[in-house]
């Protein structure tokens, strides 16, 4: 079953002004259930715009988007939230700093449900939270009553990842979720990401600026340039892919040299 269908979407910002910018230009992409797709591209390629279009941050100018078979093209961001899990680039986004770890998890667990007047975390829920936190190997299972604001960026990002997948979303959106972390912490969070995606068979779209990560993780890689998808690589071709191969393919398809040093050197 197709969990995400993006059909011929376009988006131009500041239309009719000197700042007019076409960010998406006829983009089509579909993800089957359980697919883990990484998205790579230079600055201004359209990666984040694509993810924001799926999340409903702004309306698209044309085309349609379906999540789990439901046409969400006309739905605002808050109405799409029940279908999506999302982890942002900023570790401070996605959690409530003044609330305890277990309270944040409880909020995520109740996403999309009627909460009523009572507030409480059951013993069964606490055991569940402890189990999922233990899988992160960050010691958070022993700090469930600690305020989230006291956690490091990596711990907070790992917690956000758990929260985004606690109630299985139709699609998990990872928006450069390790970009703000040091390499060692980023590696831990990516390992946790891979495990959680696999265990829960999550349909996942992960944007990254890191070519090595785009190649190593997921079962399919797409590359964007100037608001278009110019490469779509999967299967054995992706498994044997190197950064040099990717750069060569980019130059072959686009007719230009890839100049984003940050993506190349990461």
C-alpha positions as CSV (number, residue, x, y, z in Angstrom):
1,X,0.0,0.0,0.0
2,X,1.2,3.5,-0.8
3,X,1.5,5.4,2.5
4,X,2.7,8.7,0.9
5,X,1.7,9.9,-2.6
6,X,3.1,13.2,-3.9
7,X,1.8,14.0,-7.3
8,X,3.1,16.8,-9.5
9,X,3.3,19.4,-6.7
10,X,4.7,22.9,-7.3
11,X,5.3,25.8,-5.0
12,X,6.5,29.3,-5.8
13,X,7.1,31.8,-3.0
14,X,6.8,35.6,-3.4
15,X,5.0,35.3,-6.7
16,X,5.1,38.4,-8.9
17,X,7.9,40.1,-6.9
18,X,11.6,40.5,-7.5
19,X,12.1,37.8,-4.8
20,X,10.0,35.2,-6.7
21,X,11.4,31.7,-6.0
22,X,10.2,28.4,-7.4
23,X,11.0,26.0,-4.6
24,X,9.2,22.9,-6.0
25,X,8.7,22.3,-9.7
26,X,6.4,19.4,-10.5
27,X,7.6,17.0,-7.8
28,X,6.2,13.4,-7.8
29,X,7.2,10.8,-5.3
30,X,5.5,7.8,-3.7
31,X,6.5,5.7,-0.6
32,X,5.2,2.1,0.0
33,X,4.5,1.0,3.5
34,X,7.7,0.5,5.4
35,X,10.0,2.3,2.9
36,X,12.8,4.4,4.3
37,X,13.8,7.1,1.8
38,X,16.6,9.5,2.3
39,X,16.6,12.9,0.6
40,X,19.9,14.8,-0.3
41,X,20.6,18.0,-2.2
42,X,22.4,21.3,-2.0
43,X,21.2,24.5,-0.3
44,X,17.9,25.6,-1.9
45,X,17.4,22.3,-3.7
46,X,13.8,22.0,-2.3
47,X,14.4,19.3,0.4
48,X,12.9,21.2,3.4
49,X,10.1,22.7,1.2
50,X,9.1,19.2,0.1
51,X,8.9,18.1,3.7
52,X,7.0,21.2,4.8
53,X,4.6,20.6,1.9
54,X,3.9,17.1,3.2
55,X,3.4,18.4,6.7
56,X,1.0,21.1,5.6
57,X,3.1,24.1,6.7
58,X,1.9,25.9,3.6
59,X,-0.5,25.0,0.7
60,X,1.0,23.9,-2.6
61,X,0.2,25.8,-5.7
62,X,-0.8,22.7,-7.7
63,X,-0.7,18.9,-7.5
64,X,-2.0,16.7,-4.6
65,X,-0.7,14.8,-1.6
66,X,-2.1,11.7,-0.1
67,X,-1.2,10.1,3.2
68,X,-2.3,6.5,3.8
69,X,-4.7,6.9,0.9
70,X,-6.3,10.1,2.3
71,X,-6.1,13.2,0.2
72,X,-4.7,15.8,2.6
73,X,-3.9,18.5,0.0
74,X,-6.4,20.9,1.4
75,X,-5.8,20.1,5.1
76,X,-3.9,22.6,7.4
77,X,-0.9,21.5,9.4
78,X,-2.8,20.7,12.7
79,X,-5.3,18.4,10.9
80,X,-2.5,16.5,9.2
81,X,-0.7,15.9,12.5
82,X,-2.7,12.8,13.3
83,X,-1.2,11.1,10.3
84,X,2.4,12.2,10.8
85,X,5.4,11.9,13.2
86,X,8.0,14.5,12.8
87,X,11.5,15.2,14.2
88,X,13.0,18.6,13.5
89,X,16.5,19.8,13.1
90,X,16.4,21.9,16.3
91,X,16.5,19.6,19.4
92,X,14.5,22.2,21.3
93,X,11.5,21.7,19.0
94,X,9.1,18.8,19.5
95,X,9.3,18.5,23.3
96,X,8.0,20.5,26.3
97,X,11.1,21.6,28.3
98,X,9.3,22.2,31.6
99,X,7.6,18.8,31.6
100,X,9.1,15.5,32.8
101,X,10.3,12.9,30.3
102,X,7.4,10.6,31.1
103,X,4.9,13.4,30.8
104,X,6.2,14.3,27.3
105,X,5.8,10.6,26.4
106,X,2.3,10.5,27.8
107,X,1.4,13.5,25.6
108,X,2.8,11.8,22.6
109,X,0.9,8.6,23.5
110,X,-2.4,10.5,23.6
111,X,-1.8,12.2,20.3
112,X,-5.1,12.4,18.3
113,X,-7.1,11.0,21.2
114,X,-9.7,12.6,23.4
115,X,-8.0,13.2,26.7
116,X,-11.0,14.1,28.9
117,X,-10.6,15.8,32.3
118,X,-8.3,13.3,34.0
119,X,-4.5,13.4,33.8
120,X,-2.4,10.5,34.9
121,X,0.2,8.0,33.8
122,X,-0.7,4.4,34.4
123,X,1.8,1.8,35.7
124,X,1.5,0.0,32.4
125,X,2.4,3.2,30.5
126,X,5.4,3.8,32.7
127,X,6.7,0.3,32.0
128,X,6.2,0.8,28.3
129,X,8.0,4.1,28.3
130,X,10.9,2.5,30.3
131,X,11.2,-0.2,27.7
132,X,11.4,2.1,24.7
133,X,13.8,4.5,26.5
134,X,16.1,1.6,27.4
135,X,16.4,0.8,23.7
136,X,18.1,4.2,23.2
137,X,21.0,3.2,25.4
138,X,21.2,6.7,26.8
139,X,20.2,6.0,30.4
140,X,16.9,7.9,30.1
141,X,14.9,5.0,31.4
142,X,16.3,5.8,34.9
143,X,15.5,9.6,34.6
144,X,11.8,9.5,33.7
145,X,10.9,12.2,36.1
146,X,13.6,14.5,35.0
147,X,12.6,17.7,33.3
148,X,13.3,17.5,29.5
149,X,15.0,20.9,29.6
150,X,17.9,19.3,31.6
151,X,18.7,16.9,28.8
152,X,21.5,17.3,26.2
153,X,20.7,18.0,22.6
154,X,21.3,14.4,21.6
155,X,19.2,13.0,24.5
156,X,16.4,15.4,23.6
157,X,16.5,14.5,19.9
158,X,16.4,10.8,20.7
159,X,13.4,11.4,23.0
160,X,11.6,13.3,20.2
161,X,12.2,10.4,17.9
162,X,10.6,8.0,20.4
163,X,7.7,10.4,20.8
164,X,7.2,10.7,17.1
165,X,6.9,6.9,16.7
166,X,5.2,6.0,20.0
167,X,1.8,6.0,18.2
168,X,2.7,4.6,14.8
169,X,2.3,7.4,12.3
170,X,1.3,6.8,8.7
171,X,4.6,8.7,7.7
172,X,7.6,9.6,9.8
173,X,9.3,12.9,8.7
174,X,12.9,13.4,9.8
175,X,14.0,16.9,8.9
176,X,17.8,16.9,9.2
177,X,17.3,15.6,12.7
178,X,21.0,15.0,13.4
179,X,22.4,18.2,11.8
180,X,22.7,20.1,15.1
181,X,24.5,17.2,16.9
182,X,28.2,16.3,17.3
183,X,29.2,13.3,15.1
184,X,29.3,10.8,17.9
185,X,25.8,11.7,19.2
186,X,24.5,12.0,15.6
187,X,25.7,8.4,15.0
188,X,23.8,7.2,18.1
189,X,20.6,8.9,17.1
190,X,20.8,7.5,13.5
191,X,21.3,4.0,14.9
192,X,18.3,4.5,17.1
193,X,16.4,5.8,14.1
194,X,17.2,2.8,11.9
195,X,16.2,0.4,14.7
196,X,12.9,2.1,15.5
197,X,12.0,2.4,11.8
198,X,12.7,-1.3,11.2
199,X,11.0,-2.6,14.4
200,X,7.8,-0.6,13.7
201,X,7.9,-0.9,9.9
202,X,7.6,2.9,9.6
203,X,7.3,4.6,6.3
204,X,10.0,7.3,6.6
205,X,11.2,10.3,4.7
206,X,14.6,11.6,6.0
207,X,16.2,14.8,4.8
208,X,20.0,15.0,5.4
209,X,22.8,17.2,4.3
210,X,25.2,14.3,4.8
211,X,25.9,12.2,1.7
212,X,27.4,9.4,3.7
213,X,24.3,9.1,5.9
214,X,22.0,9.3,2.8
215,X,23.8,6.4,1.3
216,X,24.1,4.3,4.5
217,X,20.6,4.6,5.8
218,X,17.3,3.7,4.1
219,X,16.4,1.5,1.2
220,X,16.0,4.4,-1.4
221,X,17.8,7.7,-2.0
222,X,16.5,10.6,-3.9
223,X,18.5,13.7,-4.8
224,X,16.9,17.1,-5.5
225,X,18.2,20.1,-7.4
226,X,16.3,23.4,-8.2
227,X,13.0,22.1,-6.9
228,X,13.1,18.8,-8.8
229,X,13.9,15.2,-8.1
230,X,16.9,14.4,-10.4
231,X,18.0,11.0,-9.0
232,X,16.0,8.1,-7.5
233,X,18.3,5.2,-6.5
234,X,17.3,2.0,-4.7
235,X,18.0,-1.7,-4.4
236,X,21.4,-3.1,-5.3
237,X,22.4,0.2,-6.9
238,X,22.0,2.0,-3.7
239,X,23.8,-0.6,-1.6
240,X,26.9,-0.3,-3.8
241,X,26.8,3.5,-4.1
242,X,29.7,5.7,-3.1
243,X,29.9,9.4,-2.6
244,X,32.0,9.6,-5.8
245,X,29.3,7.7,-7.7
246,X,26.6,10.1,-6.3
247,X,28.6,13.2,-7.3
248,X,29.2,11.8,-10.8
249,X,25.5,11.0,-11.2
250,X,24.5,14.5,-10.1
251,X,26.9,16.1,-12.6
252,X,25.7,13.8,-15.3
253,X,22.0,14.5,-14.8
254,X,22.1,18.2,-13.9
255,X,25.0,19.2,-16.2
256,X,26.6,21.1,-13.3
257,X,29.1,20.5,-10.5
258,X,27.8,19.8,-7.0
259,X,29.1,22.7,-4.9
260,X,27.8,22.1,-1.4
261,X,31.0,21.4,0.4
262,X,29.2,20.7,3.7
263,X,27.3,17.8,2.1
264,X,30.4,16.4,0.4
265,X,32.7,16.6,3.4
266,X,30.4,15.5,6.2
